[in-house]
Amino acid sequence: MKKFGFFKPVESEGFDPEVQYAVIRSSICTGEKVAGFKDKKSGRFTEVTLIRSQKDIESFKQKYKVDTLKTEY
């Protein structure tokens, strides 16, 4: 698997909306965007996929059955 910048993809253990929420992390310096899940209690972010286009966002939403994605900087 090819690595891009600081992004290291991991296999998702599964998305549990009771414990996590879906989010896009965006770098204010480089503009790099990564979609993943953030734990509601600990704030731990799990990277799932690198976002290069709107198609990647739609694919992530469809795969994990997410309606909206919050963006954090």
C-alpha positions, 0 to 999 in steps of 0.5 A: 500500500502506498503512503501519502505524506503523514497518512498511515491507513489502518483497517477500521475496527468498525464504526459504532455511532454510539461511541464514535462520530465520523469526521474529516481532519483537514490540515490548515498548513497543507490542506491534506484531508483524512476521513475517519472516526473520533471517539466521543469520550477520549477524542482519539481519532482513527484514520480510515481514508485519504480524501482527494476528491468529493468522490472519496467523501461520497464513497466513505459516507456510503461505505459507513452509512454516514449522512454528514461529516464534520470537518475539524482543523 
